[in-house]
Amino acid sequence: MEQVLTQNDQTFASRHGLRLAERLGFGIHGIIFAALGNPETGVTAIKAHRAWEPYTRELAVYERLKEARLCKILGFNAPQLLRHEDEQRVFEMSIVTTPFLLDFAGAYVDKSPEFPDEIRAGWESETRDQFDLRWPQVQMVVSELKQLGIHMVDVSPSNIAFLE
């Protein structure tokens, strides 16, 4: 599957006069590469998704941020959607530096997913442990996203990164 995703990124890049550089990330939802050659923005990121649902959820988040003209949430940089192609489940976005918010494939727009109380409590305990003393800041960011109708459930230090 990684080969198919890489090919989707490559096809997208070729269509838009870009070339892939190093791989920036890989996970359950897809693969992301740096792309060179965008004359307007310089180096960008191209992400190919495995499945339609995470693609549409992440795309909806980036479109919501774009509509709100937000590139920062409480000081955390959020990538900006540049273009996308639904047929290959690929989009191009800006690259951000820390502090940042990334990877909205597990997020939901305008509806919060339902989880049993014990699952939600376990998630909160695990997430709190991951962030330790920064947990209150993370809660503020998640709350701010909810005010925008974005319900982020994949909260981890790789998706909400602090400066240091």
C-alpha positions in Angstrom: 0.0 0.0 0.0 2.9 2.4 0.7 4.0 2.0 -2.9 0.5 3.0 -4.2 0.4 6.0 -1.9 3.9 7.1 -3.0 2.7 6.7 -6.6 -0.3 8.9 -5.9 1.9 11.6 -4.4 4.2 11.3 -7.4 1.4 11.6 -9.9 0.0 14.6 -8.1 3.4 16.2 -8.1 4.0 15.6 -11.8 0.6 17.1 -12.7 1.5 20.3 -10.9 5.1 20.7 -12.0 6.5 19.6 -8.6 9.0 16.9 -7.6 9.0 14.9 -4.5 11.8 15.3 -2.0 12.2 13.5 1.4 9.4 11.6 3.1 8.1 13.7 6.0 5.8 11.2 7.5 3.9 7.9 7.3 1.1 6.6 9.4 -2.2 4.8 9.4 -4.0 7.4 7.2 -1.3 8.0 4.6 2.1 9.2 3.5 3.4 12.7 3.1 6.4 14.0 1.2 8.1 17.4 0.8 7.6 18.8 -2.7 9.8 21.2 -4.5 9.0 23.5 -7.3 5.9 25.5 -6.2 6.9 29.0 -7.5 4.5 30.7 -5.1 5.2 29.0 -1.8 8.5 27.1 -2.2 8.7 23.8 -0.5 5.3 22.3 0.3 3.9 19.0 1.5 1.9 16.5 -0.5 -0.2 13.9 1.4 -1.8 10.8 -0.1 -4.5 9.1 2.0 -5.3 5.4 2.1 -9.0 5.8 2.4 -11.7 8.2 1.4 -13.2 8.9 4.9 -9.9 10.2 6.5 -9.2 12.2 3.4 -12.5 14.0 3.4 -12.3 14.6 7.1 -8.9 16.2 6.9 -9.8 18.1 3.8 -12.9 19.5 5.6 -10.7 20.7 8.5 -8.3 22.5 6.1 -11.2 24.1 4.3 -12.7 25.2 7.6 -9.4 26.8 8.6 -9.1 28.4 5.2 -12.7 29.8 5.4 -11.8 31.3 8.8 -8.5 32.6 7.5 -6.6 31.0 10.3 -3.0 29.9 10.0 -2.5 29.8 13.8 -4.6 28.5 16.7 -3.5 29.9 20.0 0.0 30.4 18.7 0.2 26.9 17.0 0.9 27.0 13.3 -1.6 25.1 11.1 -0.8 24.0 7.5 -2.7 25.8 4.8 -4.5 23.9 2.1 -3.1 24.8 -1.4 -4.9 22.4 -3.7 -6.3 18.9 -3.8 -7.4 16.1 -6.1 -10.3 13.9 -4.8 -9.8 11.1 -7.3 -6.4 10.2 -5.8 -7.1 11.4 -2.3 -4.1 13.7 -2.4 -3.7 17.3 -1.3 -0.9 19.9 -1.1 -0.4 22.1 1.9 2.1 24.5 3.4 4.8 23.2 5.7 4.8 24.6 9.2 7.4 24.9 11.9 6.9 24.3 15.7 4.8 25.1 17.5 2.3 23.4 15.2 -0.9 21.4 14.8 -0.9 18.6 12.2 -2.7 15.6 10.9 -6.4 16.2 10.9 -7.3 12.9 9.3 -8.8 11.7 12.6 -10.7 15.0 13.2 -14.4 15.6 12.6 -16.1 18.8 11.4 -19.4 19.9 13.0 -20.0 16.6 14.8 -18.2 15.0 17.7 -17.7 11.3 17.4 -19.5 9.3 20.1 -17.3 7.3 22.5 -18.3 5.3 25.6 -17.4 7.1 28.8 -14.7 4.5 29.7 -13.0 4.9 26.3 -13.1 8.7 26.6 -11.7 8.6 30.1 -8.9 6.2 29.0 -8.1 8.5 26.1 -7.9 11.5 28.3 -5.7 9.8 30.8 -3.3 8.6 28.2 -3.2 11.9 26.4 -2.7 13.8 29.7 0.3 11.5 30.4 1.8 12.2 27.0 1.7 15.9 27.5 2.3 16.0 31.2 2.6 19.7 32.4 1.5 21.0 29.0 -1.9 19.2 29.2 -3.8 22.4 30.1 -2.4 24.1 27.0 -3.4 21.2 24.9 -6.9 21.3 26.3 -7.1 25.0 25.4 -6.1 24.2 21.8 -8.6 21.4 21.5 -11.3 23.6 23.0 -10.4 26.4 20.5 -10.7 24.0 17.6 -14.1 22.9 18.9 -15.2 26.5 18.8 -14.5 26.3 15.0 -16.5 23.1 14.8 -13.3 20.9 14.5 -13.3 17.9 16.9 -9.7 16.6 17.1 -9.5 13.1 18.5 -6.0 12.2 17.4 -4.2 14.3 20.0 -0.5 13.4 20.4 2.8 15.1 20.7 3.4 14.4 17.0 0.2 16.3 16.1 0.4 19.1 18.6 4.1 20.0 19.0 5.5 22.7 21.2 8.5 24.9 20.4 11.0 23.2 22.6 
